[in-house]
Amino acid sequence: MARLFVAVLPPSSAVAELADTTRTLKALPGADKLRWTDSAGWHFTLAFLGEVPDAVRPDLEERLRRAAHRTPAFELQLYRSGRFGQRALWAGARGDVGTLRRLAERAYAAGGKAGVAMEETHRFVPHLTLARSGGGRRQTHPPEVDLLPYAAELDGFSGTPWTVRELCLVRSVLPRSGVPGEQPRYETVGRWSLGAGDVRAVAEG
């Protein structure tokens, strides 16, 4: 079993631009009470697959290859910010978001057809999570940190566009040490070129 999700990974240059901009956010009041994500793991999740049995992987990967083959390369850029209530702060996307959305739909369908027990999905909102608050999905008390000033601080952000050329399958290893602030570890275990039929599997270590 492996905990997997399908994603688009921004290039290091785009990550560096956003990381430089978000440093100012960590000086805002209450920033130390947020759980900030590590820039090394920034990604756009297209489909969360959860715990996937090893026996399902070959069919899943073949279906993801087909999804990538059917989708042309497209332009994207990190753009502005948003939030899910007071739960999470994120950076958004601009560019060919329509193609990104179709790729997400194909990735979700690939998981379901391969036999993965997919969660019921909501409307796809392209986002790259920057920080989380202590509030859960059904927050019933006032938030400890108001995320609105953080989103407003990034309102003018517009990163350099890049061309998305591949679809990635990523394994998520959750923290086990119990050390406060420990981040999940992400490992790319499969890559498929958009608009091409070749598969470049990444050996697992």
N, C-alpha and C positions, 0 to 999 in steps of 0.2 A: 504494500500500500504506500502511496505517496500523496501528499497534500499538494494539489496542482491548481494553477489558473493559467488562462491564456491572456497574453498581454502584447501591447506595443511598447517598446522601450525607447525613450528619447536618447539621442546621441549625447556623448559626454559634453560637447560644446553647449547644448541646450540646457543640460543639467547645471553646468557651471554658471550660466547666465542667471538662472532662477535662484541658485544657491546664493549667489552674490547679492541678489535683491532681497532674499528672505532674511539675511542677517540683520537687517534693520528691524524686522518683526520681533526678534528675540530680545530687543531692548525695550519693548513696550511693557507697560504694567501688566503683571499677571502671566507673562510669558513662561516663567519658570514653573507654572502650574499646569502647563500643557505638555502633552506627550508628542514631541517632535519626531517626525520620521527621518530616517537617514537618507541623505541624497543619493547614496550608492544604490539604494533600492527603489528609487522613484520609477513609476510605471503607470501606464493606463491599463487598468484591468478591463478586458473585453468579456470574459466569462470566468466565473469562479466555479471550479469543478469539485472542490473538496477532496476527500480521501478517495483516490482512484485505485482499484485493484490492479496489480501488475498484469493480469490476464487481459484486461481491457485496453491496455496501452497501445498495442499494435494497431487495433482498429481505430482507436481515437486518433493516433498520430497520422494514419492514412487519411482520415476524414479532415483533419486540420490541413494536411498537405493540399487536399483538393480545394478547401476553402481559400487557402493562400493563392493557389493557381488561378482561381476564378476572380481574384481581386487585383486590379492593377496597382502599381506603386502610386502614392499620392502625397500631396504636400500638407504639412501640418506645422503648427507653431504653438508654443506655450503662450497663453493669453489670459491676462487679468486673473481674477480670483472669485471664489464663491464659497459657500458653506452649506452644510446640511444642518439647518437649525443652529443650535449651539454645540453640536456633537463633533463636527469635523470641519476643518479649513482646508481648501484645496485650490490648486491652480487649474484653470480651464484650458480649452484648446480652440484654435481658430484655423481655418483653412478648409480642406475638403472633409469636413466633419460628416458629410453624408456617406462618403466611402468608408470612413472609420465606423460609422454606425452599421453599415451593411456587413463589414468584416466582423463586428461584434455579434450580429445576428447569426452569421454563418458559423462562428466559433461556438456559440451557444447551441445551435442545431447539431453541430458535430458531436458535442458532448452527449446530448440526448440520444442521438442515433447510435452512438457507440455503447449505450447502456449505462452511462453515468447518471446517477440520481441527482438531476439538476434541481436547484431551488427555483421556485416560481420567481420570475424576473420582473422588475419594474422597467419603466422607460429608461433607456440607456442615457446616462448623463456623462459625457467625457470628463474625467477629472483625475488629477494626480494629487493624492492626499499629502498634505504638508504637516498637519498637526491634528491631534484629537484631544477632546476635553474628557472630563470624567463622566459626562452624561451618557446614558445608554440610548437606545432607539426610542424609548418612551420616557423621556425625561419628565419627571413630575415635580421637580423642585427648581428654584432659580439657579442658573449656571454659575459656577465659581468664577469663570472667565467669560466675558462678553467677546465673541469672535467678530463682531461687526467692525471694530476699529482695525482689526488685522486684515479683513477682506478689503476695507477701504484703502488701506496702505498699499495694496497691490493692484488697485483699480486701474492704474495707468500702465501696468506692466505689459509689454509685448515683446516676446522673444524672437530670435532670428528663425525664419522658416527652415525646415529641413524636409527631405523626402523620406517617407516611410517605405522601406523596401522589404521588410520581413515581418512575419508573424512568429511569436515566441511562445513556447510552453515553459512555464516556470514552476519550480518546486519551492514550496514555502516550508521552512523548518522553524517551528515556533520556539520561543525561548523556554529553556528548561531549568536554568540555574536559579531562578528566583531573584536574581540581582535586579534591583530597581533600575529602570531605564534600558534594560537589555532589549535589543531589536530583533525581530524575526530575521532569519537569513534566507536570502533568495538565490536560487541556482537555476540558470537557464539550461533545460535538459533537451530542448528541441528548437530548431529554427527552420523556417520555410520561406523561401523567397517569394515575394508577391509577383504574380503574373508569370511564374515559371513553375515547371513541374518537378524540379529537383528537390530532394530532401537532404538537409545537412543536420543530421542528428548530433547532439553534443553528448559525448561520453560522460556518464555519471561517475563522480568520484566519491 
